[in-house]
Amino acid sequence: MEYYDQIFTQSENIIATWTNQEFEQCTFRKLDFSGTALTSSNFINCRFEDCNLTRAELKNTKLYDVSFVNCKLAHVDFSHCNAFGFHADFEECQLDYTIFLNRKLRKAHFIDCSIKEAQFLKCDLTGTVFKNCNLELAKFEDANLTQVDFATSYNLEIDPEMNKLKKARFSLHSLPGLLTKYDLVISNRA
């Protein structure tokens, strides 16, 4: 079934199944999708606000220009999503333990997010912004981090030899995270 320009809340417009559905320019507010199968559904120009999508199943789900605001997305495997047109932005979200494998996340925005122990493996993150994000134990491997802005994020550890970092932005306080593998002792004293 197709839904266009609708608002879904706990009390209104609840549908029986979230699989094999088409949503365009829809807004989802304060819904609990935890563990819910959103399999083979298409979300185009949609917005999720204050939703819980912890462990949501996204097999062959299309996320095209989707915004998540103040949502819980812990343990979500975005590598199962349909890769065609994949683009999502995240603001004030919990993305702990998420997986992004072989995803194109060019110019995505991660703003004020917790992204602890997330995995960005073989991703193209060119021009992506990580603003005020907690990246504790997040893993970046074989990723294109060209022009990525990490300047205001923290707890960052990246191996420069395993990622492309051309023109990536870092703050002075995050530079030790680029040298972790060398087991150096870094001090800010002269």
Phi and psi restraints in degrees (value plus and minus 20) as a CYANA .aco file:
   2 GLU   PHI    -129.5   -89.5
   2 GLU   PSI     117.2   157.2
   3 TYR   PHI    -145.4  -105.4
   3 TYR   PSI     112.1   152.1
   4 TYR   PHI    -150.0  -110.0
   4 TYR   PSI     110.3   150.3
   5 ASP   PHI      31.2    71.2
   5 ASP   PSI      29.7    69.7
   6 GLN   PHI    -137.1   -97.1
   6 GLN   PSI     136.9   176.9
   7 ILE   PHI    -131.9   -91.9
   7 ILE   PSI     106.4   146.4
   8 PHE   PHI    -129.7   -89.7
   8 PHE   PSI     105.1   145.1
   9 THR   PHI    -149.6  -109.6
   9 THR   PSI     159.2   199.2
  10 GLN   PHI     -80.9   -40.9
  10 GLN   PSI     -51.2   -11.2
  11 SER   PHI    -125.6   -85.6
  11 SER   PSI     -32.1     7.9
  12 GLU   PHI    -148.1  -108.1
  12 GLU   PSI     126.8   166.8
  13 ASN   PHI      37.8    77.8
  13 ASN   PSI      11.1    51.1
  14 ILE   PHI     -95.7   -55.7
  14 ILE   PSI     113.5   153.5
  15 ILE   PHI    -129.6   -89.6
  15 ILE   PSI     138.8   178.8
  16 ALA   PHI     -90.8   -50.8
  16 ALA   PSI     -60.9   -20.9
  17 THR   PHI    -153.8  -113.8
  17 THR   PSI     125.0   165.0
  18 TRP   PHI    -124.3   -84.3
  18 TRP   PSI     -15.7    24.3
  19 THR   PHI    -111.7   -71.7
  19 THR   PSI     132.0   172.0
  20 ASN   PHI      32.3    72.3
  20 ASN   PSI      22.2    62.2
  21 GLN   PHI    -135.8   -95.8
  21 GLN   PSI     139.7   179.7
  22 GLU   PHI    -139.3   -99.3
  22 GLU   PSI     102.6   142.6
  23 PHE   PHI    -144.9  -104.9
  23 PHE   PSI     105.9   145.9
  24 GLU   PHI    -150.8  -110.8
  24 GLU   PSI     109.5   149.5
  25 GLN   PHI      33.5    73.5
  25 GLN   PSI      18.9    58.9
  26 CYS   PHI    -121.1   -81.1
  26 CYS   PSI     135.8   175.8
  27 THR   PHI    -140.9  -100.9
  27 THR   PSI     115.7   155.7
  28 PHE   PHI    -138.1   -98.1
  28 PHE   PSI     100.8   140.8
  29 ARG   PHI    -142.3  -102.3
  29 ARG   PSI     108.4   148.4
  30 LYS   PHI      32.3    72.3
  30 LYS   PSI      22.5    62.5
  31 LEU   PHI    -123.8   -83.8
  31 LEU   PSI     128.3   168.3
  32 ASP   PHI    -122.5   -82.5
  32 ASP   PSI      82.0   122.0
  33 PHE   PHI    -121.4   -81.4
  33 PHE   PSI      -6.5    33.5
  34 SER   PHI     -78.3   -38.3
  34 SER   PSI     104.7   144.7
  35 GLY   PHI      52.3    92.3
  35 GLY   PSI     -15.9    24.1
  36 THR   PHI     -99.1   -59.1
  36 THR   PSI     119.6   159.6
  37 ALA   PHI    -102.9   -62.9
  37 ALA   PSI      98.6   138.6
  38 LEU   PHI    -128.7   -88.7
  38 LEU   PSI       8.0    48.0
  39 THR   PHI     -76.3   -36.3
  39 THR   PSI     113.5   153.5
  40 SER   PHI      36.8    76.8
  40 SER   PSI       2.9    42.9
  41 SER   PHI    -114.7   -74.7
  41 SER   PSI     134.9   174.9
  42 ASN   PHI    -134.7   -94.7
  42 ASN   PSI     106.8   146.8
  43 PHE   PHI    -138.1   -98.1
  43 PHE   PSI      90.4   130.4
  44 ILE   PHI    -140.3  -100.3
  44 ILE   PSI     103.8   143.8
  45 ASN   PHI      32.5    72.5
  45 ASN   PSI      25.4    65.4
  46 CYS   PHI    -127.0   -87.0
  46 CYS   PSI     144.3   184.3
  47 ARG   PHI    -155.3  -115.3
  47 ARG   PSI     110.6   150.6
  48 PHE   PHI    -129.8   -89.8
  48 PHE   PSI     104.6   144.6
  49 GLU   PHI    -143.2  -103.2
  49 GLU   PSI     106.7   146.7
  50 ASP   PHI      34.7    74.7
  50 ASP   PSI      17.8    57.8
  51 CYS   PHI    -122.5   -82.5
  51 CYS   PSI     133.0   173.0
  52 ASN   PHI    -126.1   -86.1
  52 ASN   PSI      90.2   130.2
  53 LEU   PHI    -134.6   -94.6
  53 LEU   PSI       3.5    43.5
  54 THR   PHI     -74.8   -34.8
  54 THR   PSI     107.6   147.6
  55 ARG   PHI      38.5    78.5
  55 ARG   PSI       3.1    43.1
  56 ALA   PHI     -84.1   -44.1
  56 ALA   PSI     123.4   163.4
  57 GLU   PHI    -113.6   -73.6
  57 GLU   PSI     102.1   142.1
  58 LEU   PHI    -137.6   -97.6
  58 LEU   PSI      12.9    52.9
  59 LYS   PHI     -84.3   -44.3
  59 LYS   PSI     100.4   140.4
  60 ASN   PHI      39.4    79.4
  60 ASN   PSI       3.7    43.7
  61 THR   PHI    -102.9   -62.9
  61 THR   PSI     116.4   156.4
  62 LYS   PHI    -117.5   -77.5
  62 LYS   PSI     103.1   143.1
  63 LEU   PHI    -137.1   -97.1
  63 LEU   PSI      81.0   121.0
  64 TYR   PHI    -139.3   -99.3
  64 TYR   PSI      91.9   131.9
  65 ASP   PHI      34.3    74.3
  65 ASP   PSI      37.8    77.8
  66 VAL   PHI    -128.0   -88.0
  66 VAL   PSI     116.6   156.6
  67 SER   PHI    -132.1   -92.1
  67 SER   PSI     115.1   155.1
  68 PHE   PHI    -136.3   -96.3
  68 PHE   PSI     102.2   142.2
  69 VAL   PHI    -144.2  -104.2
  69 VAL   PSI     103.1   143.1
  70 ASN   PHI      33.5    73.5
  70 ASN   PSI      26.0    66.0
  71 CYS   PHI    -131.2   -91.2
  71 CYS   PSI     133.1   173.1
  72 LYS   PHI    -118.0   -78.0
  72 LYS   PSI     101.3   141.3
  73 LEU   PHI    -149.3  -109.3
  73 LEU   PSI       8.7    48.7
  74 ALA   PHI     -81.1   -41.1
  74 ALA   PSI     121.3   161.3
  75 HIS   PHI      44.0    84.0
  75 HIS   PSI       4.2    44.2
  76 VAL   PHI    -109.7   -69.7
  76 VAL   PSI     113.1   153.1
  77 ASP   PHI    -121.7   -81.7
  77 ASP   PSI      76.1   116.1
  78 PHE   PHI     -93.3   -53.3
  78 PHE   PSI     -30.1     9.9
  79 SER   PHI     -91.9   -51.9
  79 SER   PSI     -33.9     6.1
  80 HIS   PHI    -104.9   -64.9
  80 HIS   PSI     -30.4     9.6
  81 CYS   PHI     -87.7   -47.7
  81 CYS   PSI     138.4   178.4
  82 ASN   PHI     -82.2   -42.2
  82 ASN   PSI     104.6   144.6
  83 ALA   PHI     -94.2   -54.2
  83 ALA   PSI     -43.9    -3.9
  84 PHE   PHI     -87.7   -47.7
  84 PHE   PSI      99.6   139.6
  85 GLY   PHI      51.7    91.7
  85 GLY   PSI      -8.8    31.2
  86 PHE   PHI     -78.2   -38.2
  86 PHE   PSI     102.4   142.4
  87 HIS   PHI    -177.6  -137.6
  87 HIS   PSI     105.6   145.6
  88 ALA   PHI    -162.6  -122.6
  88 ALA   PSI     126.8   166.8
  89 ASP   PHI    -141.2  -101.2
  89 ASP   PSI     129.6   169.6
  90 PHE   PHI    -152.7  -112.7
  90 PHE   PSI     110.0   150.0
  91 GLU   PHI    -153.3  -113.3
  91 GLU   PSI     106.8   146.8
  92 GLU   PHI      33.2    73.2
  92 GLU   PSI      23.9    63.9
  93 CYS   PHI    -129.3   -89.3
  93 CYS   PSI     135.3   175.3
  94 GLN   PHI    -120.2   -80.2
  94 GLN   PSI      91.2   131.2
  95 LEU   PHI    -136.5   -96.5
  95 LEU   PSI       8.2    48.2
  96 ASP   PHI     -83.7   -43.7
  96 ASP   PSI     117.9   157.9
  97 TYR   PHI      44.5    84.5
  97 TYR   PSI       1.8    41.8
  98 THR   PHI    -100.6   -60.6
  98 THR   PSI     140.4   180.4
  99 ILE   PHI    -145.6  -105.6
  99 ILE   PSI     106.9   146.9
 100 PHE   PHI    -141.2  -101.2
 100 PHE   PSI      82.8   122.8
 101 LEU   PHI    -137.5   -97.5
 101 LEU   PSI     106.7   146.7
 102 ASN   PHI      35.1    75.1
 102 ASN   PSI      19.9    59.9
 103 ARG   PHI    -124.2   -84.2
 103 ARG   PSI     121.4   161.4
 104 LYS   PHI    -112.8   -72.8
 104 LYS   PSI      92.2   132.2
 105 LEU   PHI    -138.1   -98.1
 105 LEU   PSI      16.4    56.4
 106 ARG   PHI     -77.7   -37.7
 106 ARG   PSI     110.0   150.0
 107 LYS   PHI      38.1    78.1
 107 LYS   PSI       6.7    46.7
 108 ALA   PHI     -93.1   -53.1
 108 ALA   PSI     139.3   179.3
 109 HIS   PHI    -141.4  -101.4
 109 HIS   PSI     105.3   145.3
 110 PHE   PHI    -136.6   -96.6
 110 PHE   PSI      86.6   126.6
 111 ILE   PHI    -140.4  -100.4
 111 ILE   PSI     103.7   143.7
 112 ASP   PHI      33.8    73.8
 112 ASP   PSI      25.4    65.4
 113 CYS   PHI    -129.2   -89.2
 113 CYS   PSI     133.4   173.4
 114 SER   PHI    -117.6   -77.6
 114 SER   PSI      98.4   138.4
 115 ILE   PHI    -146.9  -106.9
 115 ILE   PSI      22.7    62.7
 116 LYS   PHI     -89.4   -49.4
 116 LYS   PSI     115.1   155.1
 117 GLU   PHI      35.7    75.7
 117 GLU   PSI       4.9    44.9
 118 ALA   PHI     -96.4   -56.4
 118 ALA   PSI     139.1   179.1
 119 GLN   PHI    -141.8  -101.8
 119 GLN   PSI     101.4   141.4
 120 PHE   PHI    -133.2   -93.2
 120 PHE   PSI      71.8   111.8
 121 LEU   PHI    -132.6   -92.6
 121 LEU   PSI     106.1   146.1
 122 LYS   PHI      34.8    74.8
 122 LYS   PSI      20.1    60.1
 123 CYS   PHI    -122.4   -82.4
 123 CYS   PSI     131.9   171.9
 124 ASP   PHI    -123.6   -83.6
 124 ASP   PSI      84.4   124.4
 125 LEU   PHI    -127.6   -87.6
 125 LEU   PSI       1.4    41.4
 126 THR   PHI     -68.8   -28.8
 126 THR   PSI     105.6   145.6
 127 GLY   PHI      53.4    93.4
 127 GLY   PSI     -10.7    29.3
 128 THR   PHI     -94.1   -54.1
 128 THR   PSI     129.1   169.1
 129 VAL   PHI    -133.9   -93.9
 129 VAL   PSI     105.8   145.8
 130 PHE   PHI    -131.5   -91.5
 130 PHE   PSI      76.1   116.1
 131 LYS   PHI    -123.1   -83.1
 131 LYS   PSI     100.2   140.2
 132 ASN   PHI      33.6    73.6
 132 ASN   PSI      24.0    64.0
 133 CYS   PHI    -123.7   -83.7
 133 CYS   PSI     123.0   163.0
 134 ASN   PHI    -109.8   -69.8
 134 ASN   PSI      90.3   130.3
 135 LEU   PHI    -127.8   -87.8
 135 LEU   PSI      13.4    53.4
 136 GLU   PHI     -78.9   -38.9
 136 GLU   PSI     101.2   141.2
 137 LEU   PHI      40.5    80.5
 137 LEU   PSI      -3.9    36.1
 138 ALA   PHI     -88.2   -48.2
 138 ALA   PSI     122.1   162.1
 139 LYS   PHI    -132.3   -92.3
 139 LYS   PSI     102.4   142.4
 140 PHE   PHI    -133.3   -93.3
 140 PHE   PSI      98.3   138.3
 141 GLU   PHI    -161.0  -121.0
 141 GLU   PSI     111.1   151.1
 142 ASP   PHI      32.4    72.4
 142 ASP   PSI      19.9    59.9
 143 ALA   PHI    -127.7   -87.7
 143 ALA   PSI     128.1   168.1
 144 ASN   PHI    -111.5   -71.5
 144 ASN   PSI      86.5   126.5
 145 LEU   PHI    -128.5   -88.5
 145 LEU   PSI       7.3    47.3
 146 THR   PHI     -79.7   -39.7
 146 THR   PSI     107.6   147.6
 147 GLN   PHI      39.2    79.2
 147 GLN   PSI       1.4    41.4
 148 VAL   PHI     -94.2   -54.2
 148 VAL   PSI     119.2   159.2
 149 ASP   PHI    -122.0   -82.0
 149 ASP   PSI      84.9   124.9
 150 PHE   PHI    -125.7   -85.7
 150 PHE   PSI     -11.4    28.6
 151 ALA   PHI     -75.4   -35.4
 151 ALA   PSI     -53.1   -13.1
 152 THR   PHI    -128.1   -88.1
 152 THR   PSI     -18.0    22.0
 153 SER   PHI    -107.0   -67.0
 153 SER   PSI     146.3   186.3
 154 TYR   PHI    -161.9  -121.9
 154 TYR   PSI     148.0   188.0
 155 ASN   PHI      39.1    79.1
 155 ASN   PSI      17.9    57.9
 156 LEU   PHI    -112.7   -72.7
 156 LEU   PSI     111.0   151.0
 157 GLU   PHI    -153.3  -113.3
 157 GLU   PSI      98.6   138.6
 158 ILE   PHI    -155.7  -115.7
 158 ILE   PSI     115.5   155.5
 159 ASP   PHI    -109.6   -69.6
 159 ASP   PSI      89.7   129.7
 160 PRO   PHI     -81.7   -41.7
 160 PRO   PSI     -43.8    -3.8
 161 GLU   PHI     -99.2   -59.2
 161 GLU   PSI     -35.0     5.0
 162 MET   PHI    -128.0   -88.0
 162 MET   PSI     -16.4    23.6
 163 ASN   PHI    -162.4  -122.4
 163 ASN   PSI     136.3   176.3
 164 LYS   PHI    -112.8   -72.8
 164 LYS   PSI      98.5   138.5
 165 LEU   PHI    -137.6   -97.6
 165 LEU   PSI      -1.4    38.6
 166 LYS   PHI     -76.3   -36.3
 166 LYS   PSI     104.1   144.1
 167 LYS   PHI      38.8    78.8
 167 LYS   PSI       1.8    41.8
 168 ALA   PHI     -90.7   -50.7
 168 ALA   PSI     128.0   168.0
 169 ARG   PHI    -126.1   -86.1
 169 ARG   PSI     110.8   150.8
 170 PHE   PHI    -153.1  -113.1
 170 PHE   PSI     133.2   173.2
 171 SER   PHI    -108.7   -68.7
 171 SER   PSI     143.5   183.5
 172 LEU   PHI     -79.6   -39.6
 172 LEU   PSI     -57.9   -17.9
 173 HIS   PHI     -90.6   -50.6
 173 HIS   PSI     -36.6     3.4
 174 SER   PHI    -116.3   -76.3
 174 SER   PSI     -25.7    14.3
 175 LEU   PHI     -78.6   -38.6
 175 LEU   PSI     -56.7   -16.7
 176 PRO   PHI     -76.8   -36.8
 176 PRO   PSI     -49.3    -9.3
 177 GLY   PHI     -87.0   -47.0
 177 GLY   PSI     -35.9     4.1
 178 LEU   PHI    -107.7   -67.7
 178 LEU   PSI     -30.5     9.5
 179 LEU   PHI    -135.4   -95.4
 179 LEU   PSI     -12.7    27.3
 180 THR   PHI     -72.7   -32.7
 180 THR   PSI     -63.6   -23.6
 181 LYS   PHI     -84.5   -44.5
 181 LYS   PSI     -37.4     2.6
 182 TYR   PHI    -108.8   -68.8
 182 TYR   PSI     -22.6    17.4
 183 ASP   PHI      32.3    72.3
 183 ASP   PSI      26.5    66.5
 184 LEU   PHI    -111.1   -71.1
 184 LEU   PSI     133.7   173.7
 185 VAL   PHI    -121.6   -81.6
 185 VAL   PSI      96.6   136.6
 186 ILE   PHI    -132.9   -92.9
 186 ILE   PSI     112.1   152.1
 187 SER   PHI    -146.2  -106.2
 187 SER   PSI     132.7   172.7
 188 ASN   PHI    -117.3   -77.3
 188 ASN   PSI      -9.1    30.9
 189 ARG   PHI    -116.0   -76.0
 189 ARG   PSI     127.6   167.6
